[in-house]
C-alpha cells in the first residue's frame, strides 16, 4: 500500500493514496457501530496497479480530479466480530476464559440471539469474500477485472483523442457507485431457513446457505456451521484477553 501523498505537483490532480492531502479515508465514512472498517469500493492497490500499467494514459489520469478517498468511493463495513458482539453479547453464564463452556453453550443455542437487527444489517462483512481464487469468489479480483477492462478502453480513447480528465473522474465514480449498489444487493441475499432476505434473518433463522448475505463476493465461499462456532469462540477469547 502506498504511503503518503506522492502527487505534489499542481499538474497532477488524481489522488490515489489513503490519507491524502484532501481527506483521511477513515473520517469519510463514520459508523455508529464497532468494530468497523473503511472500505474503498475501488480498492487502493488495484487502482494503482491499473493506472500505472500503461504509460500513455498517464497524462489523462493525472488531469482527473478523482480522489480515491471521496465519499463516493468509501463504505463503512462490519466484520465478523461486529456481528458476533451484537448477537452473542450475553456471555453472563460463561466464565471468562472457559472455552469449553462457551462451545457447549453455543451448541445449545447461545448464539441464536433474539436481538433486533443491528444498524449494520445487510452490509456484507469486510473480512469475508474480499479475497479469493477468482473474480467470482474475490471482491478484489472482481475489481481488478473491471479496472483492467476500463484501462484498455481508456488506452483506446487516448489514441483516438476522445477522453479527458473529467471523463476519467466520471468513469471511476460510476464504477464506485455500481459496486456500492452490488454490495448492498449482496447483503440482501437470501440465507435464512424461512426464505427471508438479508443478514439478520440469515443469522437468527439460518438455512443451509446462511452465509450468503455476509459475503462481499459474487459467489460466496460456503462456511459450515462448525466454522461459525469456531469464529465466535476465537472472538470471545480475544475479548477475554483485553
C-alpha positions in Angstrom: 0.0 0.0 0.0 1.3 3.4 -0.9 2.2 5.7 2.0 1.8 9.5 2.0 0.6 11.6 -0.9 3.1 11.5 -3.7 1.3 13.9 -6.1 2.7 17.2 -5.0 2.7 18.8 -8.5 -0.2 21.2 -9.2 -0.4 19.5 -12.5 -1.3 16.1 -11.0 -4.9 16.3 -9.7 -5.6 12.5 -9.4 -5.5 11.2 -5.8 -4.7 7.5 -5.5 -3.5 7.0 -1.9 -5.2 6.8 1.5 -4.7 9.7 4.0 -4.2 12.1 1.1 -4.0 15.9 1.4 -7.7 16.2 0.7 -9.1 13.8 3.4 -8.4 10.9 5.8 -10.3 8.0 4.4 -11.4 6.8 7.8 -13.2 10.1 8.5 -15.1 9.9 5.3 -17.4 7.1 6.3 -18.0 7.2 10.1 -20.1 4.4 11.6 -22.1 4.3 14.9 -21.1 0.6 15.4 -17.8 -1.0 16.2 -15.6 -2.7 15.1 -15.9 -1.4 11.6 -13.6 -0.8 8.7 -13.5 1.8 6.0 -13.7 0.1 2.6 -12.5 1.6 -0.7 -15.1 0.4 -3.2 -12.4 0.7 -5.9 -9.5 -0.9 -4.0 -6.3 1.2 -3.5 -3.8 -1.4 -4.7 -5.8 -2.4 -7.8 -6.4 1.2 -8.8 -2.7 1.9 -8.5 -1.7 -1.2 -10.5 -4.3 -0.4 -13.2 -3.4 3.2 -13.8 0.4 2.7 -13.8 0.4 -0.2 -16.3 0.1 1.9 -19.4 2.3 5.0 -19.6 0.4 6.5 -22.5 -2.7 7.0 -20.2 -0.7 8.9 -17.5 -1.5 12.5 -18.8 -5.2 12.0 -18.8 -5.2 10.2 -15.4 -3.1 13.0 -13.9 -5.6 15.5 -15.3 -8.5 13.9 -13.5 -9.6 15.3 -10.1 -10.8 12.0 -8.8 -9.9 11.1 -5.2 -9.8 7.5 -4.0 -10.9 8.7 -0.6 -14.1 10.5 -1.7 -17.5 9.6 -0.1 -18.4 8.1 -3.5 -15.7 5.5 -3.1 -15.9 4.8 0.6 -18.2 2.5 2.6 -18.1 1.6 6.3 -18.4 -2.2 6.7 -18.8 -4.6 9.7 -16.5 -7.5 10.5 -17.4 -11.0 11.8 -16.5 -9.6 15.2 -19.1 -6.9 14.8 -21.9 -9.4 14.2 -20.8 -11.7 17.0 -20.6 -8.9 19.5 -24.1 -7.8 18.6 -25.8 -11.1 18.7 -23.7 -13.0 21.2 -23.1 -10.3 23.9 -24.8 -12.2 26.7 -22.0 -14.4 28.0 -23.0 -13.8 31.6 -23.4 -17.6 32.2 -19.9 -18.3 30.9 -16.7 -17.8 33.0 -14.2 -15.7 31.1 -11.6 -18.0 29.6 -13.9 -21.1 29.8 -13.6 -22.1 26.1 -15.2 -25.5 26.6 -18.1 -23.9 28.5 -18.6 -21.4 25.7 -18.5 -24.0 23.0 -21.1 -26.1 24.9 -23.3 -23.0 25.3 -23.0 -22.2 21.6 -24.0 -25.8 20.8 -27.1 -25.2 23.0 -28.1 -22.1 21.0 -26.5 -19.2 22.9 -25.5 -17.6 19.5 -29.2 -17.7 18.4 -29.9 -14.2 19.8 -33.4 -12.7 20.0 -31.9 -9.2 19.5 -33.2 -7.0 16.8 -31.4 -6.2 13.6 -28.2 -4.1 14.1 -27.5 -0.8 12.4 -25.2 -2.5 10.0 -27.7 -5.1 8.9 -27.5 -6.1 5.2 -23.9 -4.9 4.8 -21.6 -7.7 3.8 -18.6 -8.3 6.1 -15.2 -6.7 5.1 -13.3 -9.9 6.2 -15.4 -12.4 4.1 -15.2 -12.6 0.4 -12.7 -9.7 0.0 -10.0 -12.1 -1.3 -10.3 -15.4 -3.1 -9.1 -17.5 -6.0 -11.0 -15.9 -8.9 -13.2 -12.9 -9.7 -16.3 -14.8 -8.7 -15.1 -15.6 -5.1 -13.0 -12.5 -4.6 -14.1 -8.9 -4.5 -10.5 -7.8 -5.1 -10.2 -9.8 -8.3 -13.7 -8.6 -9.4 -12.4 -5.0 -9.1 -9.2 -5.9 -10.9 -11.1 -7.3 -13.9 -13.3 -4.2 -14.1 -10.3 -1.8 -13.9 -8.3 -3.8 -16.4 -11.1 -3.6 -18.9 -11.6 0.1 -18.2 -7.8 0.9 -18.7 -8.0 -0.9 -22.1 -10.9 1.4 -23.0 -9.0 4.5 -21.8 -6.0 3.5 -23.8 -8.0 3.2 -26.9 -9.7 6.6 -26.3 -6.4 8.3 -25.6 -5.1 7.1 -29.0 -8.3 8.4 -30.6 -8.1 11.7 -28.6 -11.6 11.0 -27.2 -11.1 11.2 -23.4 -10.4 13.9 -20.8 -9.6 14.0 -17.1 -13.3 14.8 -16.5 -14.2 11.6 -18.3 -11.8 9.6 -16.1 -13.4 11.2 -13.0 -16.9 10.3 -14.1 -16.0 6.7 -15.1 -14.4 5.9 -11.8 -17.2 7.4 -9.8 -19.6 5.4 -11.9 -17.8 2.2 -11.1 -17.7 3.0 -7.4 -21.5 3.6 -7.4 -22.0 0.4 -9.2 -20.0 -1.6 -6.7 -21.8 0.1 -3.8 -25.1 -1.0 -5.3 -23.8 -4.5 -5.8 -22.6 -4.8 -2.2 -25.9 -3.6 -0.9 -27.7 -6.1 -3.1 -25.4 -8.9 -1.9 -26.2 -8.0 1.7 -29.8 -8.7 0.9 -29.3 -12.2 -0.5 -31.5 -15.0 1.0 -29.8 -17.2 3.6 -32.5 -17.9 6.2 -34.4 -21.1 6.6 -37.7 -19.2 6.1 -36.7 -17.6 2.9 -36.1 -14.2 4.4 -33.5 -11.9 2.8 -30.6 -10.1 4.5 -28.0 -10.7 7.2 -30.4 -10.5 10.2 -32.7 -13.3 9.1 -29.8 -15.4 7.9 -28.2 -15.1 11.4 -31.3 -15.6 13.5 -33.1 -18.2 11.3 -30.2 -19.8 9.4 -30.7 -22.1 6.5 -28.1 -24.2 4.6 -26.8 -21.1 2.8 -27.0 -18.7 5.8 -23.6 -17.2 4.9 -24.6 -15.7 1.5 -25.6 -12.2 2.6 -22.4 -11.8 4.7 -20.1 -12.2 1.7 -18.6 -9.4 -0.4 -18.1 -11.8 -3.3 -20.3 -12.6 -6.3 -20.2 -16.3 -5.3 -19.7 -16.7 -1.6 -17.4 -19.4 -0.3 -19.6 -21.7 2.0 -18.9 -21.6 5.7 -20.1 -24.7 7.6 -21.8 -24.2 10.9 -18.9 -25.6 13.0 -16.7 -22.9 11.4 -19.1 -20.3 12.7 -18.8 -21.6 16.2 -15.0 -21.6 16.0 -15.2 -17.9 14.9 -17.3 -17.0 17.9 -15.0 -18.8 20.3 -11.9 -17.1 18.8 -13.6 -13.7 19.1 -14.6 -14.4 22.7 -11.1 -15.4 23.6 -9.8 -12.2 22.0 -12.3 -10.1 24.1 -11.3 -12.0 27.3 -7.6 -11.2 26.7 -8.2 -7.4 26.9 
